[in-house]
Amino acid sequence: MEKKRTPYRPDQRLALQRIESARIKMGITRSDLCLSADLSTRTYRRMCTSGRGFDRHIRALRFALRTIDQRRRAAEQMFSEIADV
């Protein structure tokens, strides 16, 4: 019985589509997302075109989206409190 080989970079099309739609919905540029995820824009572009990527890159992109969202909320809250004073 021969073990079937798996691709070097697994198929991540569904995850990348979700990340891309969330990015567009939040109004984040690709370069800002890549900068926050510590990925090069070239790597992100290659992942989107091929549909394949490492799990660590997908986790980094998801974490970057959450981080950007949290920072935006914190900034809005801080500035709304300053405006109330």
C-alpha positions in Angstrom: 0.0 0.0 0.0 1.5 3.2 -1.2 1.0 6.4 0.8 -0.6 9.1 -1.3 1.4 12.3 -1.5 -0.2 15.5 -0.3 0.5 18.9 -1.9 3.4 21.0 -0.4 1.0 23.9 0.2 -2.6 22.8 0.9 -5.6 24.1 -0.9 -6.7 27.3 1.0 -9.1 28.8 -1.6 -12.1 29.0 0.8 -10.1 30.5 3.6 -8.5 33.0 1.2 -11.9 34.0 -0.2 -13.2 34.6 3.4 -10.1 36.7 4.3 -10.4 38.7 1.1 -14.1 39.4 1.5 -13.5 40.5 5.2 -10.6 42.7 4.0 -12.8 44.4 1.5 -15.7 44.7 3.9 -13.4 46.4 6.5 -11.8 48.7 3.9 -8.3 47.4 4.4 -5.7 47.6 1.7 -3.7 44.5 0.7 -0.5 46.2 1.7 -1.8 47.1 5.2 -3.0 43.5 5.7 0.3 42.0 4.6 2.2 44.5 6.8 0.1 43.6 9.8 0.4 39.8 9.1 4.2 40.1 8.4 3.8 38.7 4.9 5.2 40.1 1.7 2.6 41.4 -0.8 4.2 39.0 -3.3 3.5 36.0 -1.1 -0.1 37.1 -0.5 -0.6 37.7 -4.2 0.8 34.3 -5.1 -1.4 32.7 -2.4 -4.5 34.4 -3.9 -3.8 33.4 -7.5 -2.8 29.8 -6.8 -5.3 29.2 -4.0 -2.6 27.4 -2.0 -0.9 28.5 1.1 0.6 27.4 4.4 -1.5 27.1 7.5 0.8 29.5 9.3 0.2 32.2 6.7 -3.6 31.8 6.9 -3.5 32.0 10.7 -1.3 35.1 10.4 -3.8 36.8 8.0 -6.8 36.0 10.2 -4.9 37.3 13.3 -4.0 40.4 11.4 -7.7 41.1 10.5 -8.7 40.7 14.1 -5.9 42.9 15.3 -6.7 45.7 12.9 -10.4 45.5 13.9 -9.6 45.6 17.6 -7.3 48.6 17.1 -9.9 50.4 15.1 -12.5 49.8 17.8 -10.1 50.9 20.5 -9.3 54.1 18.6 -13.0 54.9 18.0 -13.7 54.3 21.7 -10.8 56.5 22.8 -11.7 59.4 20.5 -15.4 59.2 21.4 -14.4 59.5 25.1 -12.2 62.5 24.4 -15.0 64.2 22.4 -17.4 63.7 25.4 -15.1 65.6 27.7 
